[in-house]
């Protein structure tokens, strides 16, 4: 990570994060049928069981990711996003490793996630596989959906 880059726990109040999350939601809605979009908006992310992290390059928002606690030992990765100017620079890997470390430190034993099954989501699925996530069935309140891929990892 460049010396100017830092990951911070975010309060979801800045205009930069609102814009990045809106871009994320727009892409999800353009790529997946509405009933298969599970991305959270700002209010959805402002819950007591969610920790939201941002990666900054100086004053520029490079990416974000969140952990949603499902129970004391199981958390879900949410809202992984890399800002367009930072794609293919390892930002998502840095955020994902931070989320894994944070979850492990908090006593989480299993991390799970939902992502899309379409080609658009290939880079995300490859990233999660590289970090040891494996396909699994639906978890929490999810249902089997041909537009969704569920993955999990013991930590």
C-alpha positions, 0 to 999 in steps of 0.5 A: 500500500502506498504511504499515502493510503490508509484504511479507516472506519467510516461514519458514512457521512462523507459525500465521496462515500455517498457517490461511490455507493450510489455508483455501486447500487447503479451498477448492481441494478444495471447488471442484476434483476431488482429482486436479486440486488442485495447491495445496501444503501447508506441507511442499510449500512448504518446499522449497529451490526455493520462496520464499514471501512474506506480506503483513502489515497490521500484525499481520494476515496479508493474503495470500501467494504463492510462487515455485517455480523450475522451472529457472534461467530458469522459475518458477511462481507458487504459493499466491496467496491473499488473506485473506477480510477483505482481498478486493477491496482490491488485495492479490493485485495487490501480491503478484503484482507483488512475485513478478514483481519478485523473479523478474525480479531473480533472472534468471527469464525466464518465469513460469507458473502453473496455476489452475482453469477453474471460475467460482470462479477467474474473479477469479484468471484476470482478475488474471493477464490484467491482469498480462500472463499468457496462456493456454498449454499444460501445463508442468513435470509438469502434464498437460492437464486440463479443470479447469485453466487454464495461463498464462505470461508472459515477464518 
